[in-house]
Amino acid sequence: MDKVSLIIPFLKKAVREIYWLLPFTAMAFLSLSLLRPAPEFPQPDPKQNRFITDVAGNVVAVPQPFRGVVSGPYLYFDFLQKTHAPEMLAKIGGPKNRPRYGGGELILWFYPMLVRDETVWDFPADLESVLAHDRGYVHFYQFDRDLKRFGLYVVTCHQRTMITDLDDSIFSQTLCLNDLIDKPEQGLDFVADYRLIIAALQEELQLETPTRGPRVLTLVSPHDDWTRLWGGHELDVRLGFRDAAGGFKALGRGSEAERILAMDPDLIILYVGDAPHFMQDPRWQGLKAVREKKVYGSIGRLHHYSFDLDTVPLWLRWLAELAYPDRLEPKLRTIIRDHYVKKYGYRFKEDELDWLLHIEENRISVNYGRFERNLPPGQVNRSQ
């Protein structure tokens, strides 16, 4: 047997043995790409940019001339309510994000032209599409860290750390977004109006002992399924509420029926769910709030977002009128109507106010008649 015939089988075997190394070798070479330096982009030219400081404390460039803001499909309502500048909103999201006319967030009732305008709904929010279709816009939404890496204009107007003061978070976002559109005085005016509404409520409420208010429990359930619920949510200290969940939070999720019964609150707020459905559930018949019909639910239309510049003060008024009906005049319906006329030039119809305040869903709850429309003489609000 010649030497060639001996070597060929050996080589074939060696090649087969090497095959399994090839993927790992390729991965090793690819990993070397991670060692490449981060891309460097030229510093913004002061002559072609305006500079602001965002909520994160970063000094960021705003290109001039200003091409507009891209909010993404989840934060356009945030931008609109804190700036009232729909003309500055260049892009929102993709065609799938576009709501039908008359639907979507409440803010679109005031700016219906945005629903009709197809050009603001042709910008999908995935990172690849944003990078492909950017035209020098300023971006204000969830991909901000990634976009900065690619040299796009990005402003961070949401705090990243744990929120300790809700008002401060709302104010910082409002001031940042108005700085972005070069209307800083407007931002200050919006913050001042917010403070005035809260101050007027506190003046009228006159809580001498703010720590001895009613014991309040907030509950959340998925799809009105009260066999699955979570109890306990932060309450605004300015209303003097005491958290009925108390030390039960330390025991874990307040979801067991026995634990809810042990809390026995004076007043229950259902963040999601229907008050009649909850009160008719036999498990809750022993609760003081159920016996007295002080259960109020389905309030997501009035307050669905913790940083809502418009509705947070209105939501506090809603809570205060229910908790302290003898201290406060039934003015919430009028306050809501006046607020949106002043801020947006929009006058709510009576049916729209009923919808916003969940009148039908809370009709059997005590004191809820104070939120109903004015009735003809001789008629009374059934739920008072």
N, C-alpha and C positions, 0 to 999 in steps of 0.2 A: 504493500500500500504506500503510495507516494505521500509526501509531506502535505501537499495541497488538500488531498482528501481528508487528512487528519485535522487540518486547521479550519476548514469550512464549517463543520458541525460545531466546533468550539466558538467560532464567531457568531453563528446563529444563536446559540444559547446565550452568549454574552449580550447580544442585542436585545433578546427577549427579557433578560434580567434588568437591563437598563431602562426599559419602557416605563416601569413604575416610578422611576426617578424624575421623568420628564415633567409631570405636573408640579412637583415640588420645586424643581429648578425654575420653572416659569414663575411660580408664586414668589420665589426668592428675588427674582429680577424685578417683578412688579412691586414688591415691598420697598425696593430701593427708591421708587418714585416718591415715596412718602418723605424721603429725606430732602426733596427739592425745596428750595426756599419759597416762601409764600409770594404770590405775585405782588408787585409793587405798582401802584397807580400814581400818576402825577398829582401833586398837591393842588387842591382847588385854587383857581386864580381869583384873588380878591376883587379884581375888576369885573369878573363875570359871575360872581356868586355873592349872595347875601348869607350871613352867618347867624345861627341861633343856637341856643343851648336847649337840648331836649330834656325829658324827664329823667333820663339816666345820667345827666350831667355831662353828656358829650357835646362838644362844639361841632355842629354839622353844617355843611354847605347846602344852600338852597339856590339852584341855578337860576340865572337871570338871562333872558326873560323866563318867567315862570310858566312851565308847561302843564302844571296841574298835579293833583294828588291821585295816587292809586291806593284805595283803601282795602281791597279784597272784599269778598262777599259777606264777611262777618262783622266788619267794623264800619261800614258806610254810615249806619245810623249813628254811631259814635261821632264821626266826623261832622255829620249834618247838624245834630242837635247842639254841638259845641261851637259851631262856626256859622250856621245858617248861610252857608256859601255853596249851594249846589253847583254854581258855575265853576268852582275850583276843583270839582270832582271829575277828573279826566276819565278814569276807568274804575269799575267796581268788580266785575267778575265775568265769568263765561256765560254763554247762552243758557246753560242749565240752571244757573243761579238766578236768572231773571224772574221775578215774581209776576204773576198775572196782574193785570190792571185792577186796582181796588184791593189787592192783597198785599202781603209782605208786612214789613214793620210799620208801626203807627206813623213814623216820620214820613213815609211815602205818601200819606194822605195830604201832607202839606207841600210835597214836591212831586206831584204826579208826573211832571215832565220827564223825570228820571226813568220812570217805568216805560214810558213811550220811546225813549231814546235808545235805539239799538246799539249805538256806537259806544256806550259805556258798558255794555254787556257782551263785548267781544274779546275779553281779556281773561282767559282761564287763569286760575290762581295757583296752578302747580308751578314749581320752581322752573322747570324747563321752559314752559310757555312764557313766564315772566321774563326770563333772560332773552328769549328769542324776540319778544315784541316790545321791549322797553324802548322808549323814545325820549329819554331824559326826564321822566317823571320823578316825583318824590314819592317814595313808598312808605306806607304807614300800615303795616299789618304783620302777620305771623312769621314771615320769612326774613325778618329784618337782619338777623345775624348772618344768614347765608348770603343775602344780597350785598351786605357790606363787603364780604370777601371778594365779590365780583366787581367792586368799584361802582355800584349803583348808589343813587342818592336815597338815603334811608333816615327816617326820623323815628325815634323810639318815644312814644307818648303814653306808654303804659308802664307802671312800676313793676319791677321784677321781684322785689322782695315781699315778704309777708306784709299785708296791709294792716296798719295799726289805727289809722284814722281815715274813715271813709270820705269825709269831706275834703281832706287834704289831697286824696287821690283824685277826686273829681276836679278840684281846683287846678291841680298841676296839669292834668290832661287838657282842661279847657284853655289855660294860659299857653301851653305848648302849641296846641293846634291853631290858636289865633296868632301866635308868633309866626307860625309856619306860613300863613296866608298874608302876613304883614298887616295884621289888624290887632296889635296888642291892646289897644284901648278897649276894643270890643270885648276881649276876653276878661278884662278887669270889670267891665260893666256887667257881664253875665254872672261873674262870681259875686258881685255886690248884690244883684237881684236875688240870688240864691240865699245869701245871708239874711236879707231882709225878710224873706218868707219864713225862714226858720225862727228869726228873732220875733216876728209877729205872733207865731204860734206859741213860743215860750212865754211871751208877755200875756197872752190871753189865757194860757194854761195855768200860770201862777202856781207851780208845784212847790209848796213850802217844805215838804219832806220828799224829795225826789227818789229816795231809796225805799219808800214804803208804798209803792204803787201795786197794781194787781200782779198776781203770779201768772205769767204768760208762757204758753208752750206752743212752739211752732212745729208742724208736722209735714212731712213729705211722703208721698206714696207714688209708686209707678202706676200710671193709668187708672187712678182711683181704686186701686186694689188695697183695701185697708187690712188685708192679712199680711201685707209687706209694707212696713213703714219705718221711718227714721224720725226720732224726736230730738229736738234741741237745735237751736240756731241762735246766732248772735243777735242781741236786741239792742236797740239804740238807747243809751243811758239817759238821753235827754228827756225821755218820756217816763222815766221813773219805774219802768217795768222791772219786775223780779223774774229771773229765769226759773221756771218751774222744774226744768230738767235738773238744775242744781248739781249735786254730787253724783247723780245717776250717770253723768257722762263718763265718770271715772270707771264705771263698771262695764263699759263697752257701749256698743250701739244701742240706743234706747228704743229697741224695736219690739221687745216682748210685751204682750198685752198687760201682764202683771206689773211691769215696770211703769207703763203709761198710767195705769190705774193708781199706782202708788204716788205718782207725781200730782194727780188731782188738781189741775190748774184752774184758775178763775176764768181764764179766757184762752181759747185755742184759735190759732191762725193756721189754715191749711195752705201751704205754698202751692201745692198741686192737689186738686181733689174737690169734691162736691160736698158742701156742708150738710144738706139733707141726707145724702147717702151715708156720711160718717155718723150722723146723729141717730140714724135708724139702725145702725149695726148694734146687735144686742150686747156685744162685748163692752161697749162704751156707755151703756145706760147708767152706770154708777158714777160717772164723772160729774162733778159739780157743774162744769161748763156746759155739758150736754143737758143736764136737768134744767139749767137756766137759759138754754139756747144761746149761749155766748160762744158759738162756733162760727167762724167766718172763713169762707174758702174761695177758690178759683179767682185769685187776685192777680194772676200773671199779666193781664192786659194793662193794669194800672202800674205795676212795678215788676218788670221781668228782668231787669238788669241793674246790678248793684251800683254802677257808676253813671246812672241816668241823671243828667243835669236837670231835666224837666221834672221827672216823676218822683225822685227821692223826697223832696219836700212835700209833695202831694201825698205820697205814701205815708209819711210821718203824720200828716194831718188826718188821714184815713184811720190810722191806728189810734191816734189820740181821741178822735171823736167817738170811737167805739169803746175805748177804755174809760173815758171821762165824759160821758154824755151830759152830765149836769154842769160841767165846767165850760164846755165849748158850745157855741151856737152851731147849728147845722148849716155850715157855709161851704163845705167842700165842693159841692156841685157848681156853685157860683165861682169859687176860686179857680177851679179847673177851666171853666168857660172863659173867664177873664184872662187867665194866663196864656192860653193858646191864641186868643185874639190879639193880645199885646205882642207876643213873641213871633207868631207866624201869620197873623192876619186870618186865622182859620176859626170859624164859628161852628162849634159842635151843634149838631141837631140833637133833639132830646133823645131820640132812639140811639144815637151814637154814644151819648153819655150813659144811658142805661147799659149799653153793651160794655163800655169801658169800666164801669163800676160793678159789673156782675150783679145787677139788681135782681134778675130772675133767680139766679143760683143761690142768692142769700135771702130770699124773701121771707123765709120762716125764722131767720135769726133775729134775736131781739135787738131793737134800736136801729135796724138797718133801714127802716123807713125814712130816717133822716137824710138819706142819700137819694131818695126818689124825687122825681120831678114834682113841681107844684101841681096840686090837684084842684079841681073846681071847688067852690065853696060847698060845704055840706059833706064832703068826702074826707076820709082820713087815710093816712098811710097805714096799711094793714099790719105792718111788721113793727109798729111802735107800741 
